Amino acid sequence: MILSKIYHWIPVIAFSACLLESEAAADILENSSSTGHYRVCWNDDPTTEATVAWTQFEGAPGTVHFGTQDQGRRHHLYELKQVTHRATEYDGIIQCFARLEELKPDTDYFFCIEDGKGVSPRLKFRTAPDTPQPITFISGGDSRNNRAARVEANRICRQLRPLFIAFTGDMISGDNAKDWRAWLDDWQKMIGDDGNIIPIVAHRGNHERRPRTIYHYFDTPKDAYYALSIGGNMLRYYALNSEIPADGAQGEWLAKDLKASRESVTHLVAGYHKPMRPHVSKKPEGKNPFLWARTFYENGLDLGIESDSHAVKWTLPIKPDPRGDEGFTHAPNDPNATVFIGEGCWGAPLREANDKKSWTVDAASFNAVDWIEVTSKGMTIRTVDVDKSSGLKAVEETSSYAIPEGLSLWASKLGNELKISAD
């Protein structure tokens, strides 16, 4: 009799625990403030710094309360706080930026924003590690038209929980208030039920027509080119701007930084919008970004991430060659050769991948993002088929590379993984 009573209470206790957990999750995502459109931006040193960005719909800019201990939305219990560094009205919207500094590497930070009206949801992000260890990130661009595909890609990112997202431009179709508000609304679909928000490394595309748009929404340097290191000397990532001259000041900075990094850094990766050699025949050759090709090769850039064409592609390792196919030739045993992927399928109108080269692994046309793992031994690229992925279960922790149930990967001619070994 006693034993049966115990068993009777077990499901009741379990149900109560689940109810409390769901109520707690609902509580952290409540919002009584006049803030919204939350982002965490990486623009400098992601191991110790991050910018919390948001829209202030009314009233004075809020204050970020944060720390390594989860205090929920009880802002007064957090050990640290940061007032807004910069607030700017752009497209009739007030964008606020609070730069968090002196953070601990490889650490979860919890935060909420307090303003004159109330308190935002409790959100959290993870800083980058400062020593080599496996991490994942997602790259892609061109989310400007098809909101259904854009939202679904965002939800996939939420479930895969990468360390960061490299968004390679053309977030919007029209560089105006209406399109930006829609994009920012959709970006919130990436926030997890536990308040997890994935940092963005933002790049400028040709649809960000105004030169300072990326700066005003993501607090990047004004010319929107910069670099950051992750995992100590494991990864150096370059966010480049293909909408301004690739040579000149940007080119000089890139060459200098790559030269300083090439001997000590395991993986050198660059992201930018316009491809050097599009895999869609109607797109013109990328004369401006091609100016980087020699710099990439001379310094051993491992991976170039491109967008703009609205197609999917993987290439073999290639090097610039005036006698090669469209200026490149396959260089299988050359440690300085570069692999290129892309080309922007986050919801923009898809185009037929009808301009393959002799050095193309494969190319196709479908809504996609690239899911990339980086370790000291190499990089692995998987291209996620957004439309075929459904019922996706979340990975257990940030930077897990286990394939969750419901995820569909592109089966290229090489298989569903493209590997780049460490030099």
C-alpha positions as CSV (number, residue, x, y, z in Angstrom):
1,M,0.0,0.0,0.0
2,I,2.8,2.4,0.9
3,L,4.7,1.5,-2.2
4,S,1.7,2.1,-4.4
5,K,1.2,5.6,-2.9
6,I,4.8,6.4,-3.6
7,Y,4.4,5.5,-7.3
8,H,1.2,7.5,-7.4
9,W,3.1,10.6,-6.4
10,I,6.0,10.2,-8.8
11,P,4.1,11.4,-11.9
12,V,2.5,14.2,-9.9
13,I,6.0,15.4,-8.8
14,A,7.3,15.0,-12.3
15,F,4.4,17.0,-13.8
16,S,4.8,19.7,-11.2
17,A,8.5,20.0,-12.0
18,C,7.8,20.3,-15.7
19,L,5.1,22.9,-15.0
20,L,7.5,25.0,-12.9
21,E,10.2,24.7,-15.6
22,S,7.8,25.9,-18.3
23,E,6.5,28.7,-16.1
24,A,10.1,29.8,-15.4
25,A,10.9,29.8,-19.1
26,A,7.9,31.9,-19.8
27,D,8.9,34.3,-17.0
28,I,12.4,35.0,-18.4
29,L,11.0,35.9,-21.8
30,E,8.4,38.4,-20.5
31,N,8.9,42.0,-21.5
32,S,7.6,45.0,-19.5
33,S,10.1,47.4,-21.0
34,S,10.0,49.6,-24.1
35,T,12.9,47.7,-25.7
36,G,12.9,45.0,-28.4
37,H,14.8,43.8,-31.5
38,Y,17.6,42.3,-29.5
39,R,21.0,41.5,-30.9
40,V,24.4,40.6,-29.6
41,C,27.2,41.8,-32.0
42,W,30.8,40.8,-32.2
43,N,33.0,43.5,-33.7
44,D,36.4,43.3,-31.9
45,D,37.5,40.7,-29.4
46,P,34.7,38.2,-28.8
47,T,36.6,36.5,-26.0
48,T,36.3,39.6,-23.7
49,E,33.8,42.0,-25.4
50,A,30.3,42.0,-26.9
51,T,27.9,44.7,-27.9
52,V,24.3,44.3,-26.8
53,A,22.0,46.1,-29.3
54,W,18.3,46.8,-29.2
55,T,15.5,49.1,-30.4
56,Q,14.3,51.7,-27.8
57,F,10.7,52.2,-28.8
58,E,10.1,55.0,-26.4
59,G,11.7,56.8,-23.5
60,A,15.3,57.2,-22.6
61,P,17.8,54.4,-23.5
62,G,17.9,51.5,-21.1
63,T,20.7,50.1,-19.0
64,V,22.1,46.5,-19.4
65,H,22.4,44.5,-16.2
66,F,24.5,41.4,-16.6
67,G,26.7,38.8,-15.0
68,T,27.7,35.1,-15.0
69,Q,25.0,34.1,-12.6
70,D,21.4,33.8,-13.8
71,Q,19.2,36.2,-11.9
72,G,16.3,36.0,-14.3
73,R,14.7,39.4,-14.9
74,R,15.6,40.6,-11.4
75,H,17.9,43.3,-12.8
76,H,19.0,44.6,-9.4
77,L,20.6,41.3,-8.5
78,Y,23.1,41.3,-11.3
79,E,26.7,42.1,-10.4
80,L,27.4,44.4,-13.3
81,K,25.7,47.0,-15.4
82,Q,26.4,49.1,-18.5
83,V,24.7,52.2,-19.6
84,T,24.1,52.8,-23.3
85,H,27.3,53.8,-25.1
86,R,25.6,55.1,-28.3
87,A,22.0,55.7,-29.2
88,T,21.2,56.8,-32.7
89,E,18.0,57.5,-34.6
90,Y,18.1,55.7,-38.0
91,D,15.1,55.1,-40.2
92,G,13.0,56.7,-37.5
93,I,14.0,54.0,-35.0
94,I,16.2,54.5,-32.0
95,Q,19.0,51.9,-31.9
96,C,21.0,51.5,-28.7
97,F,24.3,49.9,-28.1
98,A,25.9,48.9,-24.8
99,R,29.5,47.6,-25.2
100,L,30.3,45.0,-22.5
101,E,34.0,44.8,-21.8
102,E,36.4,42.8,-19.6
103,L,34.3,39.7,-20.0
104,K,35.6,36.2,-19.2
105,P,36.3,34.0,-22.2
106,D,34.2,30.9,-22.9
107,T,31.6,31.9,-20.4
108,D,27.8,32.3,-20.4
109,Y,26.6,35.8,-19.7
110,F,23.0,36.5,-18.6
111,F,21.5,40.0,-19.1
112,C,18.4,42.1,-19.1
113,I,17.7,45.7,-20.0
114,E,16.0,48.1,-17.6
115,D,14.4,51.3,-18.8
116,G,11.9,53.8,-17.5
117,K,9.0,51.5,-18.2
118,G,10.2,48.1,-17.0
119,V,12.5,45.2,-17.7
120,S,13.3,43.2,-20.9
121,P,13.4,39.5,-21.3
122,R,16.4,37.7,-19.7
123,L,18.7,36.8,-22.5
124,K,22.1,35.1,-22.5
125,F,25.1,34.6,-24.8
126,R,28.5,32.9,-24.7
127,T,31.8,34.5,-25.1
128,A,34.3,32.9,-27.5
129,P,37.1,30.8,-26.0
130,D,40.7,32.2,-25.9
131,T,42.3,28.8,-26.2
132,P,41.9,26.2,-29.1
133,Q,38.8,24.1,-28.7
134,P,36.1,22.9,-31.2
135,I,33.5,25.6,-32.1
136,T,30.8,25.9,-34.7
137,F,29.5,28.9,-36.6
138,I,26.8,29.4,-39.3
139,S,27.4,31.5,-42.4
140,G,25.1,32.7,-45.0
141,G,23.5,35.8,-46.5
142,D,20.8,37.2,-48.7
143,S,17.6,37.0,-46.6
144,R,15.9,39.9,-48.2
145,N,12.6,38.7,-49.8
146,N,11.1,35.4,-48.7
147,R,10.3,35.9,-45.1
148,A,9.0,32.3,-44.6
149,A,12.4,30.9,-45.7
150,R,14.2,33.5,-43.7
151,V,12.3,32.7,-40.5
152,E,12.8,29.0,-41.0
153,A,16.6,29.5,-41.4
154,N,16.6,31.5,-38.3
155,R,14.8,28.8,-36.4
156,I,17.3,26.2,-37.6
157,C,20.1,28.4,-36.3
158,R,18.4,28.6,-33.0
159,Q,18.3,24.8,-32.8
160,L,21.9,24.3,-33.9
161,R,23.2,26.8,-31.3
162,P,26.4,27.9,-33.1
163,L,28.9,30.1,-31.2
164,F,28.2,32.9,-33.7
165,I,26.6,33.7,-37.1
166,A,28.6,35.3,-39.9
167,F,25.9,37.1,-41.9
168,T,27.4,38.0,-45.3
169,G,25.2,40.8,-46.4
170,D,21.9,41.6,-48.1
171,M,19.8,41.2,-45.0
172,I,17.0,43.3,-46.5
173,S,15.7,44.1,-50.0
174,G,15.1,47.8,-49.4
175,D,17.4,49.7,-47.2
176,N,14.5,51.4,-45.4
177,A,12.6,51.4,-42.1
178,K,9.9,48.9,-43.2
179,D,12.3,46.2,-44.3
180,W,14.6,46.6,-41.4
181,R,11.8,46.4,-38.9
182,A,10.7,43.2,-40.5
183,W,14.2,41.8,-40.5
184,L,14.7,42.7,-36.9
185,D,11.3,41.1,-36.0
186,D,12.4,37.9,-37.7
187,W,15.8,37.8,-36.1
188,Q,14.0,37.4,-32.7
189,K,12.9,33.9,-33.9
190,M,16.5,32.9,-33.3
191,I,16.2,33.4,-29.5
192,G,15.9,30.1,-27.7
193,D,13.3,29.2,-25.1
194,D,16.1,29.6,-22.5
195,G,16.8,33.1,-23.8
196,N,19.9,32.1,-25.7
197,I,20.9,34.7,-28.3
198,I,23.5,34.0,-30.9
199,P,26.1,36.7,-31.6
200,I,26.2,38.1,-35.1
201,V,29.2,39.1,-37.2
202,A,27.6,41.5,-39.6
203,H,28.8,42.2,-43.2
204,R,27.6,44.7,-45.7
205,G,25.9,43.7,-49.0
206,N,24.8,45.7,-52.0
207,H,21.3,46.0,-50.7
208,E,22.6,47.8,-47.6
209,R,22.9,50.7,-50.0
210,R,23.7,53.4,-47.5
211,P,27.4,53.2,-46.5
212,R,26.7,53.4,-42.7
213,T,23.7,51.1,-42.4
214,I,25.6,48.2,-40.9
215,Y,27.3,50.6,-38.5
216,H,23.9,52.0,-37.4
217,Y,22.3,48.6,-36.8
218,F,25.2,46.5,-35.6
219,D,27.8,48.9,-34.2
220,T,30.5,47.7,-36.6
221,P,33.4,50.0,-37.6
222,K,31.9,52.7,-39.9
223,D,33.5,51.2,-43.1
224,A,32.3,47.7,-42.0
225,Y,35.5,45.8,-42.3
226,Y,37.2,44.2,-39.3
227,A,38.7,41.0,-37.9
228,L,38.4,38.9,-34.8
229,S,40.2,35.9,-33.2
230,I,38.6,32.9,-31.7
231,G,40.2,30.1,-29.8
232,G,43.5,31.9,-29.3
233,N,45.5,31.1,-32.5
234,M,42.9,28.6,-33.9
235,L,40.8,31.0,-36.0
236,R,41.1,34.5,-37.4
237,Y,37.9,35.7,-39.1
238,Y,37.8,38.6,-41.5
239,A,34.6,40.5,-42.2
240,L,35.3,42.3,-45.4
241,N,33.3,44.9,-47.3
242,S,32.9,44.2,-51.1
243,E,30.9,47.4,-51.6
244,I,33.9,49.7,-51.2
245,P,37.2,49.4,-53.0
246,A,38.9,46.1,-52.1
247,D,42.3,47.7,-52.6
248,G,43.2,51.1,-51.0
249,A,42.8,51.3,-47.2
250,Q,40.9,48.1,-46.8
251,G,43.3,46.1,-49.0
252,E,46.3,47.5,-47.1
253,W,44.8,46.6,-43.8
254,L,43.9,43.1,-44.9
255,A,47.3,42.4,-46.3
256,K,49.0,43.6,-43.2
257,D,46.8,41.7,-40.8
258,L,47.0,38.4,-42.9
259,K,50.8,38.7,-43.0
260,A,51.0,39.2,-39.2
261,S,48.7,36.2,-38.7
262,R,49.6,33.6,-41.3
263,E,52.5,31.9,-39.4
264,S,50.7,31.7,-36.0
265,V,47.0,31.2,-36.8
266,T,45.8,27.7,-37.8
267,H,42.7,28.8,-39.8
268,L,42.3,32.0,-41.8
269,V,38.7,32.7,-42.9
270,A,37.1,35.6,-44.8
271,G,33.5,36.5,-45.4
272,Y,32.2,39.1,-47.8
273,H,29.2,39.6,-50.0
274,K,30.1,39.8,-53.8
275,P,31.7,36.5,-55.1
276,M,34.8,36.7,-57.1
277,R,33.5,34.1,-59.6
278,P,29.7,33.7,-59.3
279,H,28.1,30.4,-60.1
280,V,25.1,32.1,-61.7
281,S,25.7,33.1,-65.4
282,K,23.6,36.3,-65.2
283,K,25.8,37.7,-62.4
284,P,28.9,39.7,-63.5
285,E,32.4,38.6,-62.5
286,G,33.5,40.1,-59.2
287,K,36.2,42.4,-60.4
288,N,36.4,44.3,-57.0
289,P,36.7,41.2,-54.6
290,F,39.0,39.5,-57.1
291,L,41.5,42.1,-56.1
292,W,41.8,40.1,-52.8
293,A,42.6,36.8,-54.6
294,R,46.4,37.3,-54.7
295,T,46.5,38.5,-51.1
296,F,44.4,35.5,-50.0
297,Y,46.8,33.2,-51.8
298,E,50.1,34.8,-50.7
299,N,49.0,34.5,-47.0
300,G,47.3,31.1,-47.2
301,L,43.6,32.0,-46.5
302,D,41.9,28.7,-46.0
303,L,38.2,29.6,-46.6
304,G,36.3,32.3,-48.4
305,I,32.6,32.7,-47.7
306,E,30.6,34.5,-50.4
307,S,27.0,35.5,-51.1
308,D,24.9,37.6,-53.6
309,S,24.2,35.1,-56.4
310,H,21.4,33.2,-54.5
311,A,22.9,29.8,-55.2
312,V,24.8,27.1,-53.3
313,K,28.4,26.1,-54.2
314,W,31.5,24.4,-52.9
315,T,34.9,24.6,-54.6
316,L,38.1,22.6,-54.6
317,P,41.1,24.4,-53.1
318,I,42.1,26.9,-55.8
319,K,44.8,29.5,-56.5
320,P,44.8,32.5,-58.8
321,D,46.2,31.7,-62.2
322,P,45.8,33.9,-65.3
323,R,45.8,30.8,-67.5
324,G,43.2,29.0,-65.4
325,D,39.5,28.7,-65.6
326,E,38.2,32.3,-65.0
327,G,41.5,33.2,-63.3
328,F,41.8,30.2,-60.9
329,T,43.2,26.7,-61.1
330,H,42.8,23.7,-58.8
331,A,45.8,23.4,-56.4
332,P,45.2,20.2,-54.5
333,N,48.6,20.0,-52.7
334,D,49.2,23.7,-52.2
335,P,48.8,24.8,-48.5
336,N,48.2,28.3,-49.6
337,A,45.1,27.5,-51.8
338,T,41.6,28.6,-50.8
339,V,38.3,26.9,-50.7
340,F,35.2,29.0,-51.5
341,I,31.6,28.4,-50.4
342,G,28.3,30.4,-50.7
343,E,26.5,32.1,-52.4
344,G,23.6,33.5,-50.3
345,C,20.3,31.6,-50.0
346,W,18.8,32.8,-46.7
347,G,15.5,33.6,-48.3
348,A,16.3,35.7,-51.4
349,P,14.9,34.7,-54.8
350,L,16.8,31.5,-55.9
351,R,18.7,31.4,-59.1
352,E,19.9,28.5,-61.2
353,A,23.5,27.5,-60.4
354,N,24.3,27.3,-64.1
355,D,27.9,28.5,-64.2
356,K,30.0,25.8,-62.7
357,K,33.8,25.9,-63.2
358,S,36.4,23.1,-63.7
359,W,37.3,23.6,-60.0
360,T,33.7,23.5,-58.6
361,V,32.9,20.5,-56.4
362,D,29.2,21.0,-56.9
363,A,26.6,23.8,-57.1
364,A,22.8,23.9,-56.7
365,S,19.9,26.1,-55.9
366,F,17.9,25.9,-52.6
367,N,17.4,27.8,-49.4
368,A,20.5,27.1,-47.3
369,V,22.9,28.1,-44.6
370,D,26.4,26.7,-44.0
371,W,27.1,25.0,-40.7
372,I,30.9,25.0,-40.0
373,E,32.9,23.3,-37.3
374,V,36.4,24.6,-36.6
375,T,39.0,22.5,-34.6
376,S,42.8,22.6,-34.3
377,K,42.9,19.8,-36.9
378,G,40.7,21.2,-39.5
379,M,37.4,22.6,-40.6
380,T,34.2,20.8,-41.7
381,I,31.5,22.4,-43.8
382,R,27.9,21.1,-44.0
383,T,25.3,22.9,-46.0
384,V,21.8,22.7,-44.4
385,D,18.8,22.4,-46.7
386,V,16.4,24.7,-45.0
387,D,13.3,23.6,-46.9
388,K,13.8,19.9,-46.2
389,S,14.6,20.3,-42.5
390,S,11.6,20.0,-40.2
391,G,10.8,19.0,-36.6
392,L,14.4,19.9,-35.8
393,K,15.5,19.0,-32.2
394,A,17.9,21.4,-30.5
395,V,21.5,20.3,-30.0
396,E,22.4,19.9,-26.3
397,E,25.0,22.6,-26.0
398,T,26.6,25.5,-27.9
399,S,29.0,24.4,-30.6
400,S,27.8,20.8,-30.7
401,Y,28.3,19.3,-34.2
402,A,26.1,16.3,-33.6
403,I,23.5,16.1,-36.4
404,P,20.0,16.5,-34.7
405,E,16.9,14.7,-35.7
406,G,15.1,16.5,-38.5
407,L,18.1,18.2,-40.1
408,S,18.6,17.7,-43.8
409,L,22.1,18.2,-45.3
410,W,23.0,18.8,-48.9
411,A,24.3,15.6,-50.6
412,S,26.8,17.1,-53.0
413,K,28.8,15.1,-55.4
414,L,31.4,14.9,-52.7
415,G,28.9,13.9,-50.0
416,N,27.4,15.9,-47.2
417,E,30.7,17.2,-45.8
418,L,33.5,19.3,-47.2
419,K,36.7,19.1,-45.1
420,I,39.7,21.5,-45.0
421,S,42.7,20.1,-43.1
422,A,44.9,22.4,-41.0
423,D,48.1,23.4,-42.8
